[in-house]
Amino acid sequence: MILRTFGLLFLMIIAGCANVYEPPGGNFKKVSQLVHFPDFYPGLGTLYVQPNTLPEGPFYGYDRQGRLVDTIYMLPLRLLNAHTVIDALQVTRKKVDHVDVHYTDGHPGVPEPHYHIILWHVSPEEAAKVQ
């Protein structure tokens, strides 16, 4: 029974550490391979997304050392204005340190106005260094 409990605990720890270093695996693609977007975006990192989850995401951002630093969701204003229930967002697998919310008029990949919801997995000081 004790070995079984430790085995389950070990599996939970490993699952919580998934996607900590790039590339995230699975069918995630670099955003720069999907649309005209820089390979590394200062302030967010190297972004990966599963194409079938566009435009909402999640997008995983990695720093220059290949470490997961943020998970980003891009929520179109039209969905928010329509009071749409958005309940299909995937849960992040890493502890969230803090959250930023930014409005943008649009950019390559998501040309319509939307909000970025950035779940930071690092401190604000470390987030500021993602340049």
C-alpha positions as CSV (number, residue, x, y, z in Angstrom):
1,M,0.0,0.0,0.0
2,I,2.8,2.4,0.9
3,L,4.6,1.7,-2.4
4,R,1.4,2.3,-4.3
5,T,0.8,5.6,-2.6
6,F,4.4,6.8,-3.4
7,G,4.0,5.6,-7.0
8,L,0.8,7.7,-7.4
9,L,2.5,10.7,-5.7
10,F,5.5,10.3,-8.1
11,L,3.2,10.2,-11.1
12,M,1.3,13.3,-10.0
13,I,4.7,15.1,-9.6
14,I,5.8,14.1,-13.1
15,A,2.4,15.1,-14.6
16,G,2.8,18.5,-12.9
17,C,6.2,19.0,-14.5
18,A,5.0,18.2,-18.1
19,N,6.0,20.8,-20.8
20,V,8.5,22.6,-18.5
21,Y,11.1,22.7,-21.2
22,E,10.7,23.3,-24.9
23,P,9.5,21.9,-27.2
24,P,6.2,21.0,-25.5
25,G,5.7,17.9,-27.5
26,G,2.4,16.5,-28.9
27,N,1.0,18.4,-31.8
28,F,2.2,21.8,-30.6
29,K,3.8,23.9,-33.3
30,K,5.9,27.1,-33.1
31,V,3.6,30.0,-33.8
32,S,6.4,31.3,-36.1
33,Q,5.9,28.2,-38.3
34,L,2.1,28.9,-38.6
35,V,1.9,32.7,-39.2
36,H,4.3,35.6,-39.9
37,F,5.5,36.0,-36.3
38,P,9.0,36.2,-34.8
39,D,10.6,33.0,-33.5
40,F,11.1,34.7,-30.1
41,Y,8.8,37.5,-29.1
42,P,10.3,39.8,-26.4
43,G,8.2,39.9,-23.3
44,L,6.5,36.5,-24.1
45,G,9.2,34.2,-25.4
46,T,9.1,31.5,-28.1
47,L,5.4,30.6,-28.5
48,Y,3.9,27.2,-29.2
49,V,0.3,26.3,-29.9
50,Q,-1.9,23.5,-31.1
51,P,-3.3,24.7,-34.4
52,N,-6.8,23.3,-33.6
53,T,-7.1,25.5,-30.5
54,L,-6.6,28.8,-32.4
55,P,-7.3,31.6,-31.7
56,E,-7.9,31.0,-27.9
57,G,-4.9,28.7,-27.2
58,P,-3.3,27.9,-24.9
59,F,0.0,29.2,-26.2
60,Y,3.1,28.1,-24.2
61,G,5.9,30.7,-23.9
62,Y,9.5,29.7,-23.3
63,D,12.5,31.9,-22.4
64,R,15.8,31.8,-24.2
65,Q,16.9,28.9,-22.0
66,G,13.9,26.8,-23.2
67,R,12.1,27.0,-19.9
68,L,8.3,27.4,-19.7
69,V,7.6,30.9,-18.4
70,D,4.0,31.6,-19.4
71,T,0.7,30.2,-20.7
72,I,-1.3,32.6,-22.8
73,Y,-4.9,32.7,-23.9
74,M,-6.1,35.1,-26.6
75,L,-9.8,35.8,-26.2
76,P,-11.5,37.7,-29.1
77,L,-13.5,40.7,-28.1
78,R,-16.4,39.5,-30.2
79,L,-16.8,36.4,-27.9
80,L,-16.6,38.6,-24.8
81,N,-19.1,41.1,-26.1
82,A,-21.5,38.4,-27.1
83,H,-21.2,37.1,-23.5
84,T,-20.1,33.7,-24.9
85,V,-19.4,31.0,-22.3
86,I,-15.7,30.1,-22.9
87,D,-15.3,26.8,-21.0
88,A,-13.1,24.7,-23.2
89,L,-9.7,26.3,-22.2
90,Q,-7.1,23.8,-21.1
91,V,-5.8,23.9,-17.6
92,T,-2.1,24.9,-17.2
93,R,0.1,22.2,-15.8
94,K,2.4,24.5,-13.9
95,K,1.9,26.8,-10.9
96,V,0.8,30.3,-11.7
97,D,2.8,33.1,-10.0
98,H,0.8,36.0,-11.3
99,V,-1.6,37.0,-14.2
100,D,-1.5,39.9,-16.7
101,V,-4.4,40.9,-19.0
102,H,-3.6,43.0,-22.1
103,Y,-5.9,44.4,-24.8
104,T,-4.6,44.4,-28.4
105,D,-6.2,45.5,-31.7
106,G,-4.8,42.4,-33.4
107,H,-1.6,40.9,-34.8
108,P,-0.5,38.2,-37.2
109,G,-2.4,35.0,-36.3
110,V,-5.2,36.8,-34.5
111,P,-6.0,39.9,-36.6
112,E,-9.2,40.8,-34.7
113,P,-9.3,42.8,-31.4
114,H,-8.7,40.5,-28.4
115,Y,-7.4,40.2,-24.9
116,H,-4.2,38.4,-23.9
117,I,-4.6,36.6,-20.6
118,I,-1.0,35.7,-19.5
119,L,-0.5,33.2,-16.8
120,W,3.0,33.7,-15.6
121,H,4.9,30.8,-14.1
122,V,7.8,32.9,-13.0
123,S,8.0,36.0,-10.7
124,P,7.4,39.5,-12.1
125,E,11.2,40.1,-11.9
126,E,11.9,37.0,-14.0
127,A,9.0,37.8,-16.4
128,A,10.7,41.2,-17.1
129,K,13.8,39.4,-18.2
130,V,12.0,37.5,-21.0
131,Q,13.7,39.7,-23.7
